[in-house]
Amino acid sequence: MKADEATLSLLSKIQEIVAKAHQLEPLGRYRINNVCGVDVSYNKEKAVAAAVLWSCSEKKVMEVARQIGKPLFPYVSGYLFMREAPFVISVVRALKENIDLVLVDGHGIAHPRRSGLAVFVGLTLDMPTLGIAKSLLIGRIGPSKDMIAPMILDGSIVGVAFKVKEGGKTYYASPGHKLTVEDSMGIIQSNRSDLIKALESAHRSARMLSPKGR
């Protein structure tokens, strides 16, 4: 599979439209409980999506959903929504319990067109979404305090870089929909360990059906 320049140009325009349509409105609460971690693993031409509902209060997995499909678009940096959004949206909808926050393995507004995977997922599901990525796509990182640092793009704070423990891996979080940057900071300050556990559980769950996948 390949994506030509004309296709990417059209997708960029779609992203610009979506960036104007989504809402970064206050969540109204930092004390979230049911967080849904979502990840997609690949094995050759097969994609396995897993959604794991994690209880922050009980510190355990409450529900798991998995779906298998075939990706119809190649991986292109900045256009992950075309490859993964259909799987992520479908598998989240398969969960039966209430969800306070959807965690997407990808970016939200910390994106060249302010329209990462978490934005598309949140807008489609009409749910609060937070993108948590393992690498910085664009922008720069400001000074760190308590293992949390602002992510800055075009002079504005669009998210936070954070660690769960000193010397640990750095994660890059930015809101997708129905969540502000301030909400994101508050949630990460109080729940960062639970957020990563939810995403790691989703990653392991997806790999169970795709053991050779990423």
N, C-alpha and C positions, 0 to 999 in steps of 0.2 A: 504494500500500500504506500502511495505517495500523495502528498498534497502540493499542488502547484501554486504559483504566486497569485493567480486570480482567485483561487479558493480561499487562500489565507487573507487576501484583501477583503473579500466579502465577509469572512468570519470576524475580521477586525471591526468592521462596521457594525456587525451584530453585537459584538462586545461593547462597543461605545453606546449603543442604544440601551443595552441591559444595564450598563453602569449608571444611566440616568433614571432607570426604572426602579432599581432596588432601593430599599429603605434602611438607613442606618439610624433607626429610632431606639430610644432607651429601652432596655429590657425590663427595667423596673424592679429588678431583684438580682442580687449577687449570690444569694443562697440557692443555687440550683441543686437538684438531686439526680434526676434521671438524665444522664448524658449518653448520647448515641455516637459511638465511634464507628467510622466507615472506612473500609479499605478495599482495594481491588488488586488481586494478584494475577499474574499472567503465566501461562505455560504454552508455548508455541502459539497457536491460534485461538486458544481458549482463555477467557477471562472469568475469574471467580470473584464475586463481590460478597463481602460479609458486613453485616451491621450488628454491632454488639451494644446492648443496653446495659450501662454500668450504673450501679447505685452508689452515689458518693457517701451516703449515710451508712449503708451496710457493707461497703467495700467489696462488692462482688458483682459478677455478671448475673443479670436478671433474665435476659432473653437474647437469643441469637437467631439471625436469619441469614441464609446464603442463597445465592443465585448464580447460575452459570450461563455464559453467553459467548458470543463471538464479537470482538471489537470491529467496528466498521470504519475506523479512522486511525491513522498512524499516530505515534507519539510525536508531537511537535511542541517544543517549549513555548509556553504562553497560550496554548490552545488545548490544554488538557480536558476542558469541558466537553469537547467533541468526542473524545475517546472514552471518558469515564462517567460523565454526568448521567447518561441513560441507566447505567448499572447502579450507580449510587442512589439515584432517586427511586428506582424500582425496589431495591432491597430495603431501604428505609421505610417505604410504604408497607412492606411485608411485616414489620413489627406491630404487635398488638397493644403494647403498653404505651402510656403517655410519655412523651419526650419533652424535656425542658430545653435541651440544646443539642444540635447536631454538630459533630466534629468531623471535618473533612480533611483527609490527607492531601492537602494542597493549599493554595493561597486564596485569600479573599480579595480585599481591595489593594493589597500590596502587590500590584500587578501593573504592567505597562499601560493598560487601558482601564485600570481600576475594576477589573471584571474577571477575577479568577474563578476556579471551579466552585468554591464555596458560595460565591455570589449567585451563580446559575442554580445551584442546588437549593439554596435558601429561597430564592425568588419563585422557583417552580413548586416547592413544597409549602411555601408560605410559613416557614419555621425559622426561628433564630439559628443561625449557623456561624461557626467559627472555623476558619481555615488554619490548620497547623501543618506547616511544611518543614522539611528537614534541611532545606537550603534557601538562601536569600536569592530571590529572582531579580529584584531591582531595588534601588534606594540605598540608604546607608544606615548604620546602627549608631545611636547616640550613646552617651555615658550610661554605665550600668549602676544600678543600686538594688541590693538584695536579689541579685541574679536576674534582674529584669531591666531591659533597656529599650528605649523607643526606636521604632523603625521609621525612618524619615524619607519621604518622597516629595520632591518639588516643594520643599519647605514646610510640609505638613506631616504630622504624626499619623501614620496609617496602620500601626500595629505595634507589637512588642516582640523582642527577642528574649527568650528566657531559658533558664536551666532548671532542672528539678533538684540537682545537687551540685555542690562545688566540684569543678573539674569534669562535670558531665557534659553530655551532648547539648548543643544549642538548638532550640526549636524557634520557628518564626511564625507568629500568630497574627492574623488580621481578620476583622469581622467580614462576614459575607452578607448577611441580611438580618433585619430586625434586632440589631445589636450595634452599639457604638464602640468606638475605640476605648472610651472610658470603662464601659461594661467589660470589655475584653481584659483590660488591666486588672479590674477588680476580681473577675472570675479566676484569672491565672494566679493572682496573689493568694487566693483562698483555696483553690482547687487544682493547682497545677499537676500534682501527683496523680489525682484521679483522672484528669484529662488524658494524660499519657498512657495510663493503664487501660483506659477505654480504647484508645487507638491501637495500642500494642495487642490487645485482645482481639480486635478486629483483624489485624494483620495476621496473627497466628491462625485465626479461624479461616481466613481466606486461603492460607497456604495449606491447610489440612486437605482441601480438595484440589490443590494445585501445588504439590510438594516441590516441584522443580521451578516454580515461578519466583518472581522477585518479591 
